[in-house]
Amino acid sequence: MEAAAAKYIGAGLAMLGMIGAGIGLGVMFGNYFAGALRNPSAAAGERPMLFLGMALTEALGIFALVVAFLILFG
């Protein structure tokens, strides 16, 4: 196997973290909306935790993107 092919495979595997971030965001927002529909008065109290979770999940996705770029161009 050539080194260039191994780089592309490694970068593709590193991008699987972006899939996990997308799934995590979908699960997180889906559960928030389900809880907000069941108890609307408690939704405002959970919103800061939703945004914190969203930021951390996106940060992990961006970290996976950076690792993929490091593998590809490093």
MIKOLGU-869601 format. One line per field, with one value per residue: residue in three letters; chain; x, y, z of N, C-alpha, C, O in turn. Coordinates in Angstrom, 1 decimal, padded with zeros to 4 digits. Layout:
// residues N
aa = c(ALA, ...)
ch = c(A, ...)
nx = c(X, ...)
ny = c(Y, ...)
nz = c(Z, ...)
cax = c(X, ...)
cay = c(Y, ...)
caz = c(Z, ...)
cx = c(X, ...)
cy = c(Y, ...)
cz = c(Z, ...)
ox = c(X, ...)
oy = c(Y, ...)
oz = c(Z, ...)
//
This chain:
// residues 74
aa = c(MET, GLU, ALA, ALA, ALA, ALA, LYS, TYR, ILE, GLY, ALA, GLY, LEU, ALA, MET, LEU, GLY, MET, ILE, GLY, ALA, GLY, ILE, GLY, LEU, GLY, VAL, MET, PHE, GLY, ASN, TYR, PHE, ALA, GLY, ALA, LEU, ARG, ASN, PRO, SER, ALA, ALA, ALA, GLY, GLU, ARG, PRO, MET, LEU, PHE, LEU, GLY, MET, ALA, LEU, THR, GLU, ALA, LEU, GLY, ILE, PHE, ALA, LEU, VAL, VAL, ALA, PHE, LEU, ILE, LEU, PHE, GLY)
ch = c(A, A, A, A, A, A, A, A, A, A, A, A, A, A, A, A, A, A, A, A, A, A, A, A, A, A, A, A, A, A, A, A, A, A, A, A, A, A, A, A, A, A, A, A, A, A, A, A, A, A, A, A, A, A, A, A, A, A, A, A, A, A, A, A, A, A, A, A, A, A, A, A, A, A)
nx = c(000.9, 000.5, 001.9, 000.4, -002.2, -002.7, -002.7, -005.1, -007.0, -006.7, -007.4, -010.0, -011.1, -010.7, -012.5, -014.9, -015.5, -017.0, -019.4, -020.3, -020.6, -022.7, -024.7, -024.9, -025.7, -028.2, -029.6, -029.4, -030.8, -033.3, -034.1, -034.2, -036.3, -038.4, -038.6, -039.2, -041.7, -043.2, -043.0, -043.3, -042.6, -040.2, -038.4, -037.0, -035.1, -033.5, -032.2, -029.6, -027.9, -028.4, -027.3, -024.6, -024.0, -024.3, -022.2, -020.0, -020.2, -020.0, -017.4, -015.9, -016.5, -015.3, -012.7, -012.2, -012.2, -009.9, -007.9, -008.2, -007.4, -004.7, -003.7, -004.0, -002.6, -000.2)
ny = c(-001.2, 002.2, 005.2, 007.5, 006.5, 005.3, 007.6, 008.8, 006.9, 006.9, 009.6, 009.5, 007.7, 009.1, 011.1, 009.9, 010.7, 013.0, 012.1, 010.9, 013.2, 014.5, 012.6, 012.6, 015.3, 015.2, 013.3, 014.7, 017.1, 016.1, 014.7, 016.9, 018.4, 016.6, 016.4, 019.1, 019.4, 017.8, 018.9, 022.0, 024.2, 023.6, 023.7, 026.1, 026.1, 024.0, 024.8, 026.1, 024.0, 022.5, 024.1, 024.1, 021.4, 021.1, 022.8, 021.4, 019.0, 019.8, 020.8, 018.5, 017.3, 019.2, 018.8, 016.2, 016.8, 018.5, 016.6, 014.9, 016.6, 017.0, 014.5, 014.1, 016.3, 016.5)
nz = c(000.0, -000.8, 000.7, 000.4, 000.0, 002.4, 004.0, 003.1, 003.8, 006.6, 007.2, 006.4, 008.2, 010.6, 010.3, 011.1, 013.6, 013.2, 012.3, 014.6, 016.2, 014.9, 015.2, 018.0, 018.5, 017.3, 018.9, 021.4, 021.0, 020.2, 022.5, 024.3, 023.1, 023.4, 026.1, 026.7, 025.5, 027.1, 029.7, 029.7, 031.5, 032.7, 030.7, 030.2, 032.2, 031.5, 029.2, 029.2, 029.8, 027.5, 025.5, 026.4, 026.2, 023.4, 022.5, 023.4, 022.1, 019.4, 019.6, 019.9, 017.4, 015.7, 016.5, 015.6, 012.9, 012.7, 013.4, 011.3, 009.2, 010.0, 009.7, 007.0, 005.7, 007.1)
cax = c(000.0, 001.3, 001.7, -000.7, -003.4, -002.8, -003.1, -006.5, -007.8, -006.6, -008.2, -011.4, -011.4, -010.7, -013.8, -016.0, -015.9, -018.0, -020.6, -020.7, -021.0, -024.0, -025.7, -025.0, -026.5, -029.6, -030.1, -029.5, -031.9, -034.5, -034.5, -034.6, -037.6, -039.4, -038.8, -039.8, -043.1, -043.9, -043.0, -042.8, -042.1, -038.9, -037.6, -036.1, -034.0, -032.6, -031.7, -028.2, -027.2, -028.5, -026.2, -023.3, -023.8, -024.1, -020.9, -019.0, -020.3, -019.5, -016.0, -015.4, -016.5, -014.2, -011.4, -012.0, -011.9, -008.5, -007.1, -008.2, -006.5, -003.3, -003.2, -003.9, -001.6, 000.9)
cay = c(000.0, 003.4, 006.1, 008.4, 005.8, 005.1, 008.9, 009.0, 006.0, 007.4, 010.8, 009.1, 007.1, 010.2, 011.8, 009.2, 011.5, 014.0, 011.3, 010.8, 014.5, 014.7, 011.7, 013.1, 016.5, 014.8, 012.7, 015.7, 018.0, 015.3, 014.5, 018.2, 018.8, 015.7, 016.9, 020.4, 019.2, 017.1, 019.9, 023.3, 025.1, 023.2, 023.8, 027.2, 025.7, 023.0, 025.3, 026.4, 022.7, 022.1, 024.8, 023.6, 020.1, 021.4, 023.3, 020.4, 018.0, 020.4, 020.9, 017.2, 017.1, 020.0, 018.2, 015.1, 017.4, 018.9, 015.4, 014.4, 017.5, 016.8, 013.2, 014.3, 017.3, 016.5)
caz = c(000.0, -000.9, 001.8, 000.1, 000.2, 003.9, 004.5, 002.8, 004.6, 008.0, 007.3, 006.3, 009.5, 011.6, 010.0, 011.7, 014.7, 012.7, 012.3, 016.0, 016.7, 014.3, 015.9, 019.4, 018.5, 017.0, 020.1, 022.4, 020.7, 020.2, 023.9, 024.8, 022.6, 023.9, 027.5, 026.7, 025.2, 028.3, 030.8, 029.2, 032.5, 033.0, 029.5, 030.3, 033.1, 030.8, 028.0, 029.3, 029.7, 026.1, 024.8, 026.8, 025.5, 022.0, 022.3, 023.7, 021.0, 018.2, 019.7, 019.6, 015.9, 015.1, 016.9, 014.6, 011.6, 012.8, 013.4, 009.9, 008.4, 010.4, 009.1, 005.5, 005.3, 008.0)
cx = c(000.9, 001.0, 000.6, -002.1, -003.7, -003.2, -004.6, -007.4, -007.8, -007.4, -009.7, -011.9, -011.5, -012.0, -015.0, -016.4, -017.0, -019.4, -021.2, -021.2, -022.4, -025.1, -025.9, -025.9, -028.0, -030.3, -030.4, -030.7, -033.3, -035.0, -034.9, -036.0, -038.7, -039.7, -039.5, -041.3, -043.9, -044.0, -042.4, -042.2, -040.7, -037.9, -036.6, -034.9, -033.0, -031.8, -030.1, -027.4, -027.3, -027.4, -024.8, -023.0, -023.6, -022.7, -019.8, -019.0, -019.7, -017.9, -015.3, -015.4, -015.5, -012.8, -011.1, -011.6, -010.4, -007.6, -007.0, -007.3, -005.0, -002.8, -003.1, -002.8, -000.3, 002.0)
cy = c(001.2, 004.3, 007.0, 007.7, 005.6, 006.5, 009.1, 008.1, 006.5, 008.7, 010.5, 008.5, 008.1, 011.0, 011.1, 009.9, 012.6, 013.3, 011.2, 012.1, 014.8, 013.8, 012.2, 014.4, 016.1, 014.2, 013.8, 016.6, 017.3, 015.1, 015.8, 018.6, 017.9, 016.1, 018.2, 020.3, 018.6, 018.1, 021.2, 024.3, 024.8, 023.4, 025.0, 026.9, 024.8, 023.6, 025.6, 025.0, 022.2, 022.8, 024.4, 022.2, 020.2, 021.9, 022.3, 019.3, 018.5, 020.5, 019.6, 016.9, 017.9, 019.4, 017.0, 015.7, 017.9, 017.7, 014.9, 015.3, 017.3, 015.5, 013.4, 015.2, 017.3, 015.6)
cz = c(000.0, 000.4, 001.6, 000.3, 001.7, 004.5, 004.3, 003.6, 006.1, 008.2, 007.2, 007.6, 010.6, 011.4, 010.6, 013.0, 014.4, 012.7, 013.7, 016.6, 016.1, 015.0, 017.3, 019.4, 018.2, 018.2, 021.2, 022.2, 020.7, 021.6, 024.6, 024.4, 023.2, 025.4, 027.6, 026.4, 026.4, 029.5, 030.3, 030.2, 032.9, 031.8, 029.6, 031.2, 032.5, 029.6, 028.1, 029.2, 028.2, 025.3, 025.1, 026.1, 024.0, 021.7, 022.4, 022.6, 019.7, 018.3, 019.4, 018.1, 015.2, 015.4, 015.9, 013.3, 011.6, 012.7, 011.9, 009.0, 008.7, 009.7, 007.6, 005.1, 006.1, 007.6)
ox = c(001.9, -000.1, -000.1, -003.0, -004.8, -004.0, -005.3, -008.4, -008.9, -008.1, -010.5, -013.0, -012.4, -012.5, -016.1, -017.6, -017.7, -020.4, -022.4, -022.1, -023.3, -026.2, -027.1, -026.7, -028.9, -031.5, -031.4, -031.5, -034.3, -036.2, -035.8, -036.9, -039.8, -040.8, -040.3, -042.1, -045.1, -045.0, -041.2, -041.4, -040.0, -036.7, -035.5, -033.8, -031.9, -030.9, -029.4, -026.3, -026.4, -026.7, -024.0, -021.9, -022.8, -022.1, -018.9, -018.0, -019.0, -017.2, -014.2, -014.5, -014.9, -011.9, -010.0, -010.8, -009.7, -006.6, -006.0, -006.6, -004.2, -001.7, -002.1, -002.1, 000.6, 003.1)
oy = c(001.3, 004.2, 007.4, 008.4, 005.7, 006.5, 009.6, 008.6, 006.5, 008.8, 011.1, 008.7, 008.0, 011.6, 011.7, 009.8, 013.0, 014.0, 011.4, 012.1, 015.3, 014.3, 012.2, 014.5, 016.7, 014.5, 013.7, 016.8, 017.9, 015.2, 015.8, 019.0, 018.4, 016.1, 018.4, 021.1, 018.9, 018.1, 021.5, 025.1, 025.7, 023.2, 024.8, 027.4, 024.7, 023.0, 025.3, 025.0, 021.5, 022.1, 024.4, 022.0, 019.5, 021.4, 022.2, 018.8, 017.8, 020.4, 019.5, 016.2, 017.4, 019.5, 016.8, 015.1, 017.7, 017.8, 014.4, 014.8, 017.3, 015.4, 012.9, 014.9, 018.1, 015.5)
oz = c(000.7, 001.0, 002.6, 000.9, 002.1, 005.5, 005.2, 004.1, 006.7, 009.2, 007.9, 008.1, 011.5, 012.4, 010.6, 013.4, 015.2, 013.0, 013.9, 017.4, 016.8, 015.2, 017.8, 020.3, 018.8, 018.5, 021.9, 023.1, 021.1, 021.9, 025.5, 025.2, 023.5, 025.8, 028.5, 026.9, 026.6, 030.2, 030.5, 029.9, 033.3, 032.0, 029.1, 031.0, 032.9, 029.1, 027.1, 028.6, 027.8, 024.5, 024.3, 025.6, 023.4, 020.7, 021.6, 022.1, 019.0, 017.4, 018.9, 017.5, 014.3, 014.5, 015.5, 012.6, 010.6, 012.1, 011.5, 008.1, 007.9, 009.3, 007.0, 004.1, 005.8, 008.2)
//
